Amino acid sequence: MSATGLFLPCAGGVESLLAAEVSALTGVAAEVARGGVWVAGDEATAMRLNLESRLAQRVLWPLVDGPYRDEHDLYALARRVDWARWITPAQSLRVDVSAQRSPLKSLNFAALRIKDAVCDSLRERTGQRPSVDTRSPDLPIALFVGPEHAMLYVDTSGEPLFKRGWREDTGEAPLKETLAAAMLAAAGWQGREADGPLFDPCCGAGTIAIEAAQIACGIVPGSQRRFAFERLQPFAPFMAEWRAMQAAARERVHASAVPIHAGDVSFRMTDFAERNARRAGVLAPGREAIAFRTADALQRLPPALAGTLLLNPPYGERMGPKGQGASREAFDGGAGAGEFFAALAAHWKRQYAGWTAWVLSPEMKLPTLMRLKESARVPLWNGGIECRLFRFDMRHGAGPGRAPPAPGGPAAGQNL
């Protein structure tokens, strides 16, 4: 096997959570970097991380790096790679480019020069060249260019890892599965009986509840999809090990030991969520891990005496009571948002004493809108939107200055 330093990119704010996850999966300390983590590993490590990481966006295998000034330098850099080890002329490739303060004028031209280097290398070796496939390539190549330094990777994942393979029914702007998993990790909820019930009263397509249910049932996130490494030549000798890894993961699946509840004010979204949950294997006979119910979050009573509320409140039609949606100005902290969040907080104070609420929002003044004092705020990025995951410890009459201290735990009291 070939040892290397794998890079796993992730959403902003998730780096430390991902490092802890990677270390737990591999038994090797992971190094936090900007936008992801590094970990030493080999082909088996890359396969396991693709199969089991809930927080990484991809698993990248580094090929070569070096200084550059223009596209000609990038071509020369790519020619240093033995591409015949990775691809044959009968196969296809794609080059994706990401940049940070790069002096290049065209990232498309940079991708073209990397493609030229691969094709020229194969043509000189075999007399033939591979083709380009932008949808499902055999060899996905990732190029990162900074101000002066460039790195080339093989993307062993192919499709980004948030595409678990079960979410077909979605609403508007659905939450990515990786971000839902990051919210669960930040809240310290691991699907154990000691973690107590989990409840998402604004579940939308069910992403948070389904991620939680898969954790509680021991279902690995990559169990229902394929990966690019399955078509890569260096991984061919390890396919028997890969199949054994998949079989071992299936044997670990079990019934959930903790209740998970979810609902939405929209019958349509609750139906979407239930369909997704069935495809995800968490509403299977004998393993019905989520209790769904269509209800208004401002009226629904708690499903247990205590537990964890975890939600990404929607904006617009699904924010208010049935048939009385708030304006999309709510996203910018308008009157609709203030009314909804104040009403939600008042409902929680009356009915949810003993619960811990975690709320993801781009509204930095959310505690003021809810008239609650947060005990933690965790920075997370939802795509290009900067958000905070706020923690509120609920008790009767809780308000500014009256929230109890955050109890001990992985995320309690942190201001990350």
C-alpha positions in Angstrom: 0.0 0.0 0.0 1.0 3.6 -0.6 1.2 5.9 2.4 0.5 9.6 1.8 -1.1 12.6 3.4 -4.8 12.7 2.5 -6.7 16.0 2.5 -10.3 16.2 3.4 -12.0 19.5 2.6 -15.1 20.6 4.7 -17.4 23.5 5.2 -16.1 26.5 7.1 -16.2 26.0 10.8 -16.3 22.2 10.6 -12.5 21.7 10.6 -12.0 20.8 14.3 -15.1 18.6 14.3 -13.8 16.8 11.2 -10.4 16.3 12.7 -11.9 14.6 15.7 -14.0 12.4 13.4 -11.1 11.4 11.2 -8.9 10.6 14.2 -11.7 8.4 15.6 -12.1 6.6 12.2 -8.4 6.1 11.5 -6.7 6.0 14.9 -4.3 8.6 13.5 -4.1 12.2 14.6 -5.5 14.6 12.0 -4.0 18.0 11.4 -6.4 20.9 11.1 -5.8 23.2 8.1 -7.7 26.0 6.4 -10.9 24.5 4.9 -10.2 20.9 5.9 -7.8 18.4 7.6 -4.8 16.4 6.7 -4.3 12.8 7.8 -1.6 10.2 7.0 -3.1 7.1 5.3 -3.1 4.7 2.4 -5.7 3.2 0.0 -7.5 1.5 2.9 -7.7 4.8 4.8 -9.1 6.6 1.8 -11.7 3.9 1.3 -12.8 4.0 4.9 -13.0 7.7 5.1 -15.1 7.8 1.9 -17.4 5.2 3.4 -17.7 6.5 7.0 -17.0 10.3 7.2 -20.1 12.3 7.7 -18.4 15.7 7.8 -15.9 15.7 4.9 -16.8 17.0 1.5 -14.3 14.8 -0.4 -11.3 12.6 0.2 -8.4 14.0 -1.9 -5.2 12.0 -2.8 -2.3 14.5 -3.4 -0.2 14.0 -6.5 2.2 16.9 -6.8 2.7 20.5 -5.6 5.0 23.4 -6.4 5.3 27.1 -7.1 3.7 28.6 -10.2 3.3 32.0 -12.0 1.1 31.1 -14.9 -0.6 28.3 -16.8 2.7 27.2 -18.4 4.0 26.4 -14.9 0.8 24.4 -14.1 1.3 22.4 -17.3 4.9 21.6 -16.3 3.8 20.7 -12.8 1.2 18.2 -14.1 3.8 16.6 -16.4 5.7 15.5 -13.3 2.9 13.0 -12.5 3.0 9.4 -13.9 -0.5 9.6 -15.3 -0.3 6.1 -16.8 -0.5 4.8 -13.2 -3.9 6.4 -12.8 -5.7 6.3 -16.2 -5.7 4.5 -19.6 -6.5 6.1 -22.9 -9.8 4.2 -22.9 -10.9 6.1 -19.8 -12.1 9.6 -19.1 -11.0 12.5 -16.9 -12.3 15.9 -15.6 -10.4 18.7 -14.0 -11.9 20.9 -11.3 -10.1 24.1 -10.2 -10.5 26.1 -7.0 -8.5 29.2 -6.2 -7.7 31.5 -3.4 -6.1 34.9 -4.3 -4.7 33.4 -7.5 -3.2 35.7 -10.1 -4.6 33.6 -13.0 -7.1 35.3 -15.2 -9.0 32.2 -16.3 -9.5 29.1 -14.1 -11.0 27.4 -17.2 -7.7 27.8 -19.0 -5.9 26.4 -16.0 -8.1 23.3 -16.1 -7.4 23.0 -19.9 -3.6 23.1 -19.3 -3.9 20.3 -16.7 -6.0 18.3 -19.1 -3.4 18.9 -21.9 -0.6 17.6 -19.6 -2.5 14.4 -18.9 -3.4 13.8 -22.5 0.1 14.6 -23.8 1.6 12.3 -21.2 -0.6 9.4 -22.3 -0.2 10.1 -26.0 3.6 10.0 -25.7 3.4 6.7 -23.8 0.7 4.9 -25.8 -0.1 6.9 -28.9 -3.6 7.5 -27.7 -5.2 10.0 -25.3 -8.1 9.8 -22.8 -11.4 11.7 -23.3 -13.0 14.3 -21.1 -16.3 13.5 -19.3 -17.6 16.3 -17.2 -20.4 14.2 -15.6 -19.0 10.9 -14.6 -15.2 10.7 -15.2 -13.1 7.8 -14.4 -10.4 10.1 -13.1 -11.6 13.3 -11.3 -8.6 15.7 -10.8 -8.7 18.6 -8.4 -6.4 21.6 -8.8 -5.9 24.1 -6.1 -4.1 27.4 -6.9 -3.1 29.9 -4.2 -1.2 33.2 -4.6 2.0 31.4 -5.6 1.6 27.7 -4.9 -0.4 25.0 -6.7 -1.4 21.5 -5.7 -2.9 18.6 -7.8 -5.0 15.9 -6.3 -7.0 12.9 -7.4 -10.5 13.1 -6.0 -11.2 9.6 -4.7 -14.8 10.5 -3.9 -16.1 11.6 -7.3 -19.5 13.0 -6.3 -19.2 15.1 -3.2 -19.8 13.2 0.0 -22.9 15.1 1.0 -24.6 13.1 -1.8 -25.5 10.1 0.3 -27.8 8.5 -2.3 -31.1 8.7 -0.4 -32.3 12.3 -0.8 -34.5 12.5 -3.9 -37.3 14.6 -2.5 -36.3 18.1 -1.5 -37.8 21.5 -0.8 -36.3 24.9 -1.4 -32.6 25.4 -0.4 -32.3 22.0 1.4 -29.6 21.6 4.1 -26.7 19.5 3.0 -26.2 16.2 4.8 -22.7 17.1 5.8 -23.8 20.3 7.5 -26.6 18.5 9.3 -24.0 16.0 10.6 -21.8 18.9 11.7 -24.7 20.4 13.7 -25.2 17.0 15.4 -21.4 16.8 16.1 -21.3 20.4 17.5 -24.3 19.6 19.7 -22.5 16.5 21.0 -25.4 14.3 20.0 -24.1 10.8 19.1 -27.2 8.7 19.0 -26.6 7.1 22.4 -29.4 6.4 24.9 -27.6 8.8 27.2 -28.0 11.6 24.6 -31.7 11.5 25.0 -34.4 12.2 22.4 -33.8 14.5 19.4 -36.5 16.7 17.9 -36.5 18.8 14.7 -39.8 20.7 14.6 -39.0 22.4 11.2 -37.6 19.3 9.5 -38.2 20.2 5.8 -36.9 17.3 3.7 -35.8 15.6 7.0 -32.1 15.9 6.6 -31.2 16.5 10.3 -33.5 13.8 11.6 -32.3 11.3 9.0 -28.6 12.0 9.7 -29.4 11.5 13.4 -31.3 8.3 12.8 -28.5 6.8 10.7 -26.0 7.6 13.5 -28.3 6.0 16.0 -28.7 2.9 13.8 -25.0 2.6 13.0 -25.7 3.2 9.2 -22.5 4.6 7.6 -23.2 7.6 5.3 -21.6 6.0 2.2 -23.5 2.8 2.3 -25.8 3.7 -0.6 -23.5 5.2 -3.2 -20.5 4.6 -5.4 -17.1 6.3 -5.3 -14.5 7.3 -7.9 -11.8 5.2 -6.4 -13.7 2.1 -7.4 -12.7 2.8 -11.0 -9.1 4.0 -10.3 -6.2 1.7 -11.3 -4.2 2.0 -8.0 -7.2 0.9 -6.0 -7.9 -2.2 -8.1 -5.8 -4.6 -5.9 -7.8 -3.5 -2.9 -11.4 -4.2 -4.1 -11.7 -7.4 -2.1 -10.7 -5.4 1.0 -13.3 -2.7 0.0 -16.1 -5.3 -0.3 -15.2 -6.7 3.1 -15.3 -3.2 4.6 -18.7 -2.6 3.1 -20.0 -6.0 4.5 -18.6 -5.2 8.0 -20.4 -1.9 7.9 -23.7 -3.6 7.0 -23.3 -6.0 9.9 -23.0 -3.1 12.4 -26.5 -1.8 11.6 -28.9 -2.0 14.5 -32.2 -0.6 15.8 -32.0 2.9 17.4 -31.8 3.1 21.2 -33.0 6.7 21.3 -36.2 8.4 20.1 -36.0 10.8 17.2 -38.9 13.1 16.3 -39.4 15.4 13.4 -42.2 17.4 11.8 -43.0 20.3 9.6 -46.0 22.7 9.2 -46.2 21.5 5.5 -47.8 18.2 4.8 -45.8 18.2 1.5 -42.5 18.5 3.3 -43.4 15.9 5.9 -44.2 13.5 3.1 -40.9 14.3 1.4 -39.1 13.6 4.7 -40.7 10.3 5.2 -39.9 9.2 1.6 -36.3 10.2 2.1 -36.2 8.4 5.5 -37.4 5.1 3.9 -34.7 5.3 1.2 -32.1 6.0 3.9 -33.1 2.8 5.7 -34.3 4.5 8.9 -38.0 3.8 8.4 -37.5 0.1 7.6 -39.6 -2.7 9.2 -38.1 -3.3 12.7 -36.0 -0.2 12.4 -38.5 2.7 12.4 -36.1 5.3 13.9 -38.0 8.5 13.3 -41.5 9.6 14.3 -42.8 12.1 11.8 -45.8 14.4 12.4 -47.1 17.3 10.5 -47.6 20.2 13.0 -46.9 23.8 13.6 -43.6 24.4 15.5 -45.3 27.2 17.4 -48.0 24.9 18.8 -46.5 21.4 19.0 -46.0 20.0 22.4 -42.8 18.3 23.4 -42.6 14.6 22.5 -40.6 13.8 25.7 -39.9 15.4 29.1 -36.5 16.5 28.0 -34.1 16.2 25.1 -32.4 18.1 22.3 -34.1 20.5 19.8 -31.9 20.8 16.7 -33.2 22.9 13.8 -32.4 25.1 10.8 -35.5 27.3 10.8 -36.9 27.9 7.3 -37.7 31.3 6.0 -40.8 32.1 3.9 -43.9 30.0 3.5 -42.9 27.3 6.0 -42.0 29.7 8.8 -45.4 30.7 10.0 -48.5 28.8 11.0 -50.3 26.8 8.2 -51.3 29.1 5.4 -49.8 32.2 7.0 -46.2 32.1 5.9 -43.9 35.0 6.7 -42.2 37.2 4.1 -38.8 36.3 2.7 -37.6 39.5 4.3 -37.3 37.4 7.4 -34.0 36.1 6.1 -32.6 39.6 6.7 -34.0 39.9 10.2 -37.3 41.6 9.1 -40.5 41.9 11.1 -41.6 38.4 10.1 -38.4 36.9 11.6 -38.8 38.8 14.8 -42.4 37.8 15.3 -41.7 34.1 14.5 -38.7 33.7 16.7 -40.2 35.6 19.6 -43.3 33.4 19.4 -41.1 30.2 19.1 -39.0 31.2 22.2 -42.2 32.0 24.2 -43.6 28.6 23.3 -40.4 26.8 24.3 -40.3 28.7 27.6 -43.8 27.6 28.4 -43.6 24.0 27.2 -39.9 22.9 26.7 -38.4 23.4 30.1 -35.5 20.9 30.5 -34.7 20.8 26.8 -31.6 22.1 25.1 -32.2 24.0 21.8 -29.6 24.3 19.0 -30.6 26.7 16.2 -28.7 27.3 13.0 -29.3 30.8 11.6 -27.5 33.5 9.5 -29.2 36.0 11.8 -26.4 37.1 14.2 -29.0 38.8 16.4 -31.0 35.7 16.9 -30.7 35.7 20.7 -32.1 39.2 20.7 -35.0 38.2 18.4 -35.8 35.3 20.7 -35.2 37.2 23.9 -33.0 34.4 25.1 -29.4 34.3 26.3 -27.3 31.8 24.3 -24.9 29.5 26.2 -22.8 28.8 23.0 -22.5 30.0 19.5 -20.6 27.9 16.9 -19.6 29.5 13.6 -20.7 27.3 10.6 -21.0 28.1 6.9 -24.0 27.0 5.0 -22.5 27.1 1.5 -21.5 30.7 1.1 -23.7 32.0 4.0 -22.0 32.6 7.3 -24.2 31.2 10.1 -24.1 30.6 13.9 -25.3 27.5 15.7 -26.8 29.0 18.8 -27.4 26.9 22.0 -30.2 27.8 24.4 -30.8 26.0 27.6 -34.5 26.2 28.3 -36.3 26.6 31.6 -39.6 28.4 32.5 -39.2 32.1 32.0 -35.7 31.8 30.6 -34.6 35.2 29.1 -31.7 37.5 28.8 -29.4 37.0 31.8 -31.5 34.2 33.2 -30.3 31.1 31.3 -28.6 28.5 33.4 -24.9 27.8 32.9 -24.2 25.3 30.1 -23.6 21.8 31.5 -20.3 20.0 30.7 -20.0 18.3 27.3 -18.1 18.5 24.0 -19.7 21.8 22.9 -21.1 23.2 26.1 -20.2 26.9 26.7 -17.9 27.1 23.7 -17.6 30.2 21.6 -15.7 28.8 18.7 
